[in-house]
Amino acid sequence: MTTTVIVSAGPCGITSKITAQLLDPQAKNNSAKLLKSSIKLSVETSCNEVIKLIEDIKEFKVMDLFKNFLSNPIYIAASRNLKHVTCPVPSAILKAIEVEAGFAVKRDVEMRFL
């Protein structure tokens, strides 16, 4: 199984398709094994910065979902690779990982200006 999320980042006009795949699907049946497992990340996008971010990570340890902003590998990689601090892609990557690991349900996230 894989989890895929589409992000339309906004002002830049770039869309990114992020896919998260649990490397050991059997790990979902064993919480201790799940926390020690990894998720492979891939992206389809025209944004070179997002491509570099994903290349910087490639695989994400499920246990790292519980790290805070300053120590989370996704946000660390984002700080190295993304120029725009409000880019929603890092959050979308983490949501895809959460769903793929079984820690969240698939629900769209929305941000709208009034």
N, CA and C atoms as an extended XYZ file, in Angstrom:
342
Properties=species:S:1:pos:R:3:atomname:S:1:resname:S:1:resid:I:1 pbc="F F F"
N         0.839       -1.185        0.000 N   MET     1
C         0.000        0.000        0.000 CA  MET     1
C         0.881        1.245        0.000 C   MET     1
N         0.385        2.292       -0.579 N   THR     2
C         1.069        3.582       -0.540 CA  THR     2
C         0.057        4.669       -0.207 C   THR     2
N         0.555        5.772        0.261 N   THR     3
C        -0.273        6.942        0.524 CA  THR     3
C         0.267        8.078       -0.331 C   THR     3
N        -0.630        8.721       -1.064 N   THR     4
C        -0.237        9.819       -1.940 CA  THR     4
C        -1.045       11.056       -1.599 C   THR     4
N        -0.374       12.196       -1.590 N   VAL     5
C        -1.028       13.470       -1.325 CA  VAL     5
C        -0.569       14.470       -2.389 C   VAL     5
N        -1.508       15.303       -2.819 N   ILE     6
C        -1.226       16.361       -3.790 CA  ILE     6
C        -1.224       17.691       -3.042 C   ILE     6
N        -0.179       18.488       -3.250 N   VAL     7
C        -0.071       19.795       -2.608 CA  VAL     7
C         0.012       20.869       -3.684 C   VAL     7
N        -0.933       21.792       -3.649 N   SER     8
C        -0.863       22.992       -4.483 CA  SER     8
C        -0.363       24.090       -3.565 C   SER     8
N         0.894       24.430       -3.713 N   ALA     9
C         1.562       25.267       -2.720 CA  ALA     9
C         1.068       26.704       -2.646 C   ALA     9
N         0.414       27.208       -3.667 N   GLY    10
C        -0.131       28.564       -3.584 CA  GLY    10
C         0.531       29.536       -4.525 C   GLY    10
N         1.129       30.611       -3.980 N   PRO    11
C         1.657       31.683       -4.818 CA  PRO    11
C         2.654       31.231       -5.888 C   PRO    11
N         3.441       30.207       -5.608 N   CYS    12
C         4.427       29.751       -6.597 CA  CYS    12
C         3.754       29.021       -7.751 C   CYS    12
N         2.526       28.543       -7.525 N   GLY    13
C         1.783       27.861       -8.577 CA  GLY    13
C         2.252       26.444       -8.859 C   GLY    13
N         3.111       25.908       -8.010 N   ILE    14
C         3.660       24.571       -8.237 CA  ILE    14
C         2.881       23.527       -7.445 C   ILE    14
N         2.585       22.431       -8.114 N   THR    15
C         1.916       21.299       -7.481 CA  THR    15
C         2.938       20.191       -7.279 C   THR    15
N         2.859       19.542       -6.121 N   SER    16
C         3.742       18.418       -5.818 CA  SER    16
C         2.898       17.208       -5.456 C   SER    16
N         3.258       16.072       -6.000 N   LYS    17
C         2.598       14.799       -5.689 CA  LYS    17
C         3.588       13.987       -4.857 C   LYS    17
N         3.249       13.789       -3.591 N   ILE    18
C         4.133       13.119       -2.643 CA  ILE    18
C         3.586       11.729       -2.351 C   ILE    18
N         4.454       10.729       -2.406 N   THR    19
C         4.049        9.357       -2.113 CA  THR    19
C         4.897        8.818       -0.969 C   THR    19
N         4.213        8.194       -0.010 N   ALA    20
C         4.869        7.552        1.130 CA  ALA    20
C         4.526        6.066        1.096 C   ALA    20
N         5.541        5.223        1.251 N   GLN    21
C         5.317        3.779        1.209 CA  GLN    21
C         6.047        3.111        2.367 C   GLN    21
N         5.281        2.437        3.221 N   LEU    22
C         5.859        1.677        4.325 CA  LEU    22
C         6.663        0.525        3.734 C   LEU    22
N         7.934        0.432        4.087 N   LEU    23
C         8.804       -0.574        3.484 CA  LEU    23
C         8.474       -1.990        3.942 C   LEU    23
N         7.925       -2.129        5.141 N   ASP    24
C         7.514       -3.444        5.642 CA  ASP    24
C         6.035       -3.385        6.008 C   ASP    24
N         5.138       -3.681        5.056 N   PRO    25
C         3.698       -3.586        5.318 CA  PRO    25
C         3.227       -4.443        6.496 C   PRO    25
N         3.938       -5.527        6.786 N   GLN    26
C         3.568       -6.391        7.913 CA  GLN    26
C         3.777       -5.689        9.255 C   GLN    26
N         4.564       -4.636        9.264 N   ALA    27
C         4.849       -3.912       10.504 CA  ALA    27
C         3.596       -3.268       11.088 C   ALA    27
N         2.586       -3.015       10.253 N   LYS    28
C         1.350       -2.394       10.762 CA  LYS    28
C         0.648       -3.276       11.784 C   LYS    28
N         0.950       -4.564       11.782 N   ASN    29
C         0.326       -5.502       12.710 CA  ASN    29
C         1.084       -5.613       14.026 C   ASN    29
N         2.199       -4.921       14.158 N   ASN    30
C         3.036       -5.019       15.346 CA  ASN    30
C         3.579       -3.627       15.659 C   ASN    30
N         3.047       -2.990       16.704 N   SER    31
C         3.401       -1.594       16.983 CA  SER    31
C         4.893       -1.400       17.251 C   SER    31
N         5.538       -2.338       17.937 N   ALA    32
C         6.976       -2.208       18.202 CA  ALA    32
C         7.759       -2.270       16.891 C   ALA    32
N         7.358       -3.166       16.010 N   LYS    33
C         8.021       -3.302       14.706 CA  LYS    33
C         7.744       -2.068       13.837 C   LYS    33
N         6.516       -1.542       13.931 N   LEU    34
C         6.143       -0.368       13.145 CA  LEU    34
C         7.015        0.830       13.502 C   LEU    34
N         7.218        1.055       14.787 N   LEU    35
C         8.014        2.201       15.224 CA  LEU    35
C         9.467        2.111       14.763 C   LEU    35
N         9.943        0.892       14.520 N   LYS    36
C        11.320        0.694       14.055 CA  LYS    36
C        11.423        0.649       12.533 C   LYS    36
N        10.301        0.708       11.851 N   SER    37
C        10.304        0.589       10.391 CA  SER    37
C        10.543        1.948        9.720 C   SER    37
N        10.677        1.892        8.405 N   SER    38
C        10.930        3.107        7.619 CA  SER    38
C         9.906        3.262        6.512 C   SER    38
N         9.757        4.495        6.077 N   ILE    39
C         8.846        4.828        4.986 CA  ILE    39
C         9.660        5.466        3.869 C   ILE    39
N         9.480        4.947        2.666 N   LYS    40
C        10.163        5.486        1.488 CA  LYS    40
C         9.346        6.651        0.951 C   LYS    40
N        10.020        7.731        0.612 N   LEU    41
C         9.361        8.920        0.083 CA  LEU    41
C         9.744        9.138       -1.372 C   LEU    41
N         8.767        9.570       -2.171 N   SER    42
C         9.045        9.963       -3.550 CA  SER    42
C         8.161       11.155       -3.889 C   SER    42
N         8.547       11.888       -4.931 N   VAL    43
C         7.804       13.090       -5.298 CA  VAL    43
C         7.814       13.272       -6.810 C   VAL    43
N         6.703       13.788       -7.301 N   GLU    44
C         6.605       14.250       -8.686 CA  GLU    44
C         6.279       15.734       -8.601 C   GLU    44
N         7.191       16.572       -9.083 N   THR    45
C         7.010       18.016       -9.001 CA  THR    45
C         7.981       18.715       -9.943 C   THR    45
N         7.672       19.955      -10.255 N   SER    46
C         8.610       20.764      -11.035 CA  SER    46
C         9.450       21.664      -10.128 C   SER    46
N         9.249       21.554       -8.818 N   CYS    47
C         9.999       22.374       -7.864 CA  CYS    47
C        11.322       21.687       -7.507 C   CYS    47
N        12.412       22.289       -7.934 N   ASN    48
C        13.732       21.714       -7.650 CA  ASN    48
C        14.036       21.663       -6.158 C   ASN    48
N        13.516       22.620       -5.397 N   GLU    49
C        13.755       22.640       -3.955 CA  GLU    49
C        13.074       21.461       -3.266 C   GLU    49
N        11.845       21.151       -3.664 N   VAL    50
C        11.127       20.010       -3.085 CA  VAL    50
C        11.804       18.704       -3.501 C   VAL    50
N        12.257       18.635       -4.736 N   ILE    51
C        12.988       17.441       -5.192 CA  ILE    51
C        14.227       17.225       -4.318 C   ILE    51
N        14.963       18.293       -4.047 N   LYS    52
C        16.154       18.190       -3.197 CA  LYS    52
C        15.786       17.781       -1.775 C   LYS    52
N        14.675       18.311       -1.264 N   LEU    53
C        14.223       17.946        0.077 CA  LEU    53
C        13.990       16.439        0.157 C   LEU    53
N        13.251       15.887       -0.803 N   ILE    54
C        12.951       14.449       -0.806 CA  ILE    54
C        14.229       13.634       -0.998 C   ILE    54
N        15.121       14.084       -1.865 N   GLU    55
C        16.391       13.370       -2.063 CA  GLU    55
C        17.225       13.369       -0.787 C   GLU    55
N        17.103       14.432       -0.008 N   ASP    56
C        17.829       14.555        1.253 CA  ASP    56
C        17.335       13.527        2.278 C   ASP    56
N        16.063       13.178        2.211 N   ILE    57
C        15.461       12.251        3.174 CA  ILE    57
C        15.431       10.819        2.637 C   ILE    57
N        14.812       10.616        1.505 N   LYS    58
C        14.602        9.316        0.844 CA  LYS    58
C        13.807        8.335        1.697 C   LYS    58
N        14.318        8.013        2.891 N   GLU    59
C        13.586        7.139        3.807 CA  GLU    59
C        13.431        7.850        5.140 C   GLU    59
N        12.268        7.654        5.733 N   PHE    60
C        11.934        8.321        6.991 CA  PHE    60
C        11.628        7.254        8.033 C   PHE    60
N        12.260        7.324        9.180 N   LYS    61
C        11.991        6.376       10.262 CA  LYS    61
C        10.674        6.762       10.927 C   LYS    61
N         9.775        5.802       11.060 N   VAL    62
C         8.449        6.069       11.626 CA  VAL    62
C         8.565        6.728       12.999 C   VAL    62
N         9.511        6.297       13.810 N   MET    63
C         9.691        6.857       15.153 CA  MET    63
C         9.933        8.369       15.107 C   MET    63
N        10.503        8.858       14.004 N   ASP    64
C        10.797       10.288       13.888 CA  ASP    64
C         9.546       11.153       13.764 C   ASP    64
N         8.383       10.533       13.543 N   LEU    65
C         7.126       11.292       13.533 CA  LEU    65
C         6.898       12.008       14.858 C   LEU    65
N         7.466       11.478       15.914 N   PHE    66
C         7.214       12.011       17.251 CA  PHE    66
C         8.237       13.065       17.677 C   PHE    66
N         9.117       13.427       16.774 N   LYS    67
C        10.092       14.478       17.079 CA  LYS    67
C         9.469       15.853       16.832 C   LYS    67
N         9.942       16.844       17.575 N   ASN    68
C         9.394       18.197       17.426 CA  ASN    68
C         9.947       18.882       16.174 C   ASN    68
N         9.493       20.086       15.920 N   PHE    69
C         9.884       20.822       14.716 CA  PHE    69
C        11.401       20.934       14.559 C   PHE    69
N        12.095       21.259       15.630 N   LEU    70
C        13.528       21.522       15.532 CA  LEU    70
C        14.378       20.273       15.338 C   LEU    70
N        13.839       19.108       15.693 N   SER    71
C        14.619       17.877       15.534 CA  SER    71
C        14.002       16.909       14.528 C   SER    71
N        12.913       17.312       13.887 N   ASN    72
C        12.259       16.444       12.913 CA  ASN    72
C        13.037       16.456       11.593 C   ASN    72
N        13.402       15.278       11.078 N   PRO    73
C        14.197       15.212        9.839 CA  PRO    73
C        13.563       15.916        8.636 C   PRO    73
N        12.242       15.932        8.555 N   ILE    74
C        11.585       16.612        7.429 CA  ILE    74
C        11.828       18.118        7.515 C   ILE    74
N        11.626       18.683        8.696 N   TYR    75
C        11.827       20.125        8.847 CA  TYR    75
C        13.308       20.515        8.786 C   TYR    75
N        14.179       19.630        9.222 N   ILE    76
C        15.618       19.895        9.093 CA  ILE    76
C        15.994       19.937        7.614 C   ILE    76
N        15.515       18.948        6.854 N   ALA    77
C        15.789       18.920        5.410 CA  ALA    77
C        15.144       20.117        4.715 C   ALA    77
N        13.953       20.496        5.167 N   ALA    78
C        13.276       21.661        4.585 CA  ALA    78
C        14.098       22.924        4.816 C   ALA    78
N        14.665       23.061        6.002 N   SER    79
C        15.460       24.260        6.293 CA  SER    79
C        16.718       24.328        5.427 C   SER    79
N        17.204       23.175        4.992 N   ARG    80
C        18.384       23.140        4.118 CA  ARG    80
C        18.036       23.373        2.651 C   ARG    80
N        16.817       23.015        2.260 N   ASN    81
C        16.493       22.962        0.836 CA  ASN    81
C        15.430       23.936        0.340 C   ASN    81
N        14.537       24.369        1.207 N   LEU    82
C        13.450       25.252        0.777 CA  LEU    82
C        13.781       26.705        1.097 C   LEU    82
N        13.510       27.577        0.156 N   LYS    83
C        13.767       29.007        0.370 CA  LYS    83
C        12.603       29.700        1.070 C   LYS    83
N        11.404       29.165        0.908 N   HIS    84
C        10.214       29.827        1.434 CA  HIS    84
C         9.729       29.101        2.686 C   HIS    84
N         9.849       29.751        3.819 N   VAL    85
C         9.572       29.115        5.106 CA  VAL    85
C         8.108       28.690        5.274 C   VAL    85
N         7.185       29.322        4.556 N   THR    86
C         5.771       28.959        4.701 CA  THR    86
C         5.309       27.922        3.675 C   THR    86
N         6.223       27.327        2.954 N   CYS    87
C         5.865       26.270        2.002 CA  CYS    87
C         5.129       25.150        2.750 C   CYS    87
N         3.948       24.728        2.266 N   PRO    88
C         3.172       23.701        2.951 CA  PRO    88
C         3.645       22.269        2.680 C   PRO    88
N         4.616       22.091        1.819 N   VAL    89
C         5.048       20.741        1.444 CA  VAL    89
C         5.585       19.924        2.627 C   VAL    89
N         6.434       20.471        3.512 N   PRO    90
C         6.912       19.642        4.630 CA  PRO    90
C         5.774       19.078        5.489 C   PRO    90
N         4.786       19.892        5.761 N   SER    91
C         3.635       19.419        6.531 CA  SER    91
C         2.890       18.320        5.778 C   SER    91
N         2.739       18.487        4.472 N   ALA    92
C         2.057       17.478        3.653 CA  ALA    92
C         2.829       16.163        3.645 C   ALA    92
N         4.146       16.243        3.614 N   ILE    93
C         4.968       15.028        3.668 CA  ILE    93
C         4.700       14.289        4.972 C   ILE    93
N         4.698       15.025        6.075 N   LEU    94
C         4.457       14.395        7.378 CA  LEU    94
C         3.050       13.809        7.474 C   LEU    94
N         2.054       14.482        6.893 N   LYS    95
C         0.688       13.936        6.898 CA  LYS    95
C         0.637       12.630        6.111 C   LYS    95
N         1.316       12.585        4.971 N   ALA    96
C         1.347       11.353        4.172 CA  ALA    96
C         2.012       10.220        4.953 C   ALA    96
N         3.086       10.532        5.656 N   ILE    97
C         3.776        9.526        6.469 CA  ILE    97
C         2.867        9.031        7.586 C   ILE    97
N         2.187        9.956        8.268 N   GLU    98
C         1.259        9.585        9.348 CA  GLU    98
C         0.196        8.617        8.860 C   GLU    98
N        -0.399        8.926        7.728 N   VAL    99
C        -1.456        8.078        7.175 CA  VAL    99
C        -0.881        6.725        6.771 C   VAL    99
N         0.244        6.732        6.097 N   GLU   100
C         0.858        5.478        5.648 CA  GLU   100
C         1.210        4.574        6.828 C   GLU   100
N         1.620        5.168        7.943 N   ALA   101
C         1.963        4.390        9.134 CA  ALA   101
C         0.729        3.957        9.922 C   ALA   101
N        -0.428        4.499        9.580 N   GLY   102
C        -1.654        4.132       10.282 CA  GLY   102
C        -1.948        4.976       11.505 C   GLY   102
N        -1.259        6.102       11.658 N   PHE   103
C        -1.461        6.975       12.815 CA  PHE   103
C        -2.479        8.081       12.564 C   PHE   103
N        -2.958        8.198       11.343 N   ALA   104
C        -3.945        9.230       11.004 CA  ALA   104
C        -4.821        8.707        9.873 C   ALA   104
N        -5.981        9.323        9.721 N   VAL   105
C        -6.885        8.962        8.625 CA  VAL   105
C        -6.701        9.970        7.490 C   VAL   105
N        -7.090        9.548        6.301 N   LYS   106
C        -6.997       10.445        5.142 CA  LYS   106
C        -8.076       11.518        5.252 C   LYS   106
N        -7.664       12.728        5.522 N   ARG   107
C        -8.567       13.877        5.566 CA  ARG   107
C        -7.845       15.055        4.928 C   ARG   107
N        -8.535       15.754        4.053 N   ASP   108
C        -7.945       16.928        3.418 CA  ASP   108
C        -7.720       18.029        4.445 C   ASP   108
N        -6.653       18.761        4.261 N   VAL   109
C        -6.328       19.920        5.084 CA  VAL   109
C        -6.546       21.142        4.210 C   VAL   109
N        -7.102       22.195        4.797 N   GLU   110
C        -7.408       23.366        3.991 CA  GLU   110
C        -6.971       24.637        4.700 C   GLU   110
N        -6.478       25.581        3.923 N   MET   111
C        -6.114       26.894        4.426 CA  MET   111
C        -6.713       27.897        3.446 C   MET   111
N        -7.622       28.742        3.928 N   ARG   112
C        -8.292       29.694        3.029 CA  ARG   112
C        -8.236       31.091        3.610 C   ARG   112
N        -8.057       32.046        2.737 N   PHE   113
C        -8.097       33.445        3.156 CA  PHE   113
C        -9.503       33.988        2.952 C   PHE   113
N        -9.957       34.797        3.892 N   LEU   114
C       -11.294       35.395        3.811 CA  LEU   114
C       -11.190       36.871        3.494 C   LEU   114
